[in-house]
Amino acid sequence: MRFDFANQTAVVTGGTRGIGLAVAEAFLAAGGSAICLYGGDEKAADALRSAHAGDSRLRAERLDVADFEAVKAFWRRLEEQGTRIDVLVNNAGIRRDAVLAMMPDDDWRRVLDVNLGGVFAMSKYAVQAMSSARYGRIVNMTSPGGKLGFAGQANYAASKAGMVALTKSLSKEVAKRGITVNAVSPGFIDTDFIRDLPEEQAGEYRRSVPLMRFGKADEVASAVLFLASRESAYITGTVLEVTGGL
């Protein structure tokens, strides 16, 4: 099935690299528009802008999703511009790994603030914007780490587990408004996010996947497009795993 997102606009956080970039590119390929938000990598943002120079359907904008006032201002600007948002993909996420006993307090807070607080803030204003249209799709990017836990990632795992709970709660709050809220849980995906792992650890992770390989970003993007489509109207409050069988 080929999805049609003509005349629809998606906001993708963490949208200039890795999975977020693949998601944004998939929306564009399906006829939609994408607003790609990024936290600070200007080089990646400039590369995206250059790749789509002259395409008014794509724009990249810097935004710290953990800054609630900045998030509020972003959504206010969209409203003032008359830009209707049909889809929100909460993909922005960071890792600051350390065993819990040695984890700096700031690393705990920052991971929770970005990974979970950012989903709260972006979803809060997305729901307000989508409610008037009686239509919307919110897709949150969680992780198997939120269910399984991995040593050295207590902050990351907690943020991703919280995201699943938020997804399920919010889906019940907004269902009557025609808004669905789901999550995608990618396993080990071949992006910069895991390329900093030691080779021995990466090999161990790869062998743990029943399909015996890391996933591709566009494979995750396909799952996101499905949950963001009109065709998924009867699916809400669920988590779609894209893990190779983990």
C-alpha angles and dihedrals in degrees: 000000000000114000121221117214097167111151091012127115126206128197111211119189114209083021103152101066142037118341093357091055091049090051093050092048090050092053091051092048089052092055099262135119126246134205105198116202121197136183103223116314099121093173092060091044092051091049090053092048091049092049090055100034110159094018107119090192092075130063133162121209132179115238134156101219090200090064101086095191091052090049091050090050091050093055091044089056091051090053092048090050091050091239112158115210115207100172135034119191112191099203104139112117142150137198127214104172126199136129108273096245090057100034115124112239091235091056091054092050097043095051091049092044094053102033099040106012090050091055090050094050097043093044093047093061094035090058091050091051095043096046094072090055092046088225138087147130124219119186120185123200109225130163142228084244088075090061103031103029122215126222111261094022105084091131094047093044092049091051093050094046089050090051091058091051091047090050093053095045095046093047089062093048097053105031093102089057094060093255121131124200121197139154135225118210111202119195122205104338122184100246137117087270092077101022091090090065116112110261092242091054092044090052091050091051092048092053090051091062112091090217087054096228143076117259127249125244093236090056089060091044090057090057091049092050091053093053090044094052130096087241091069093060095128095051118088138141094026138120119227111204119214098180110124089249102310 
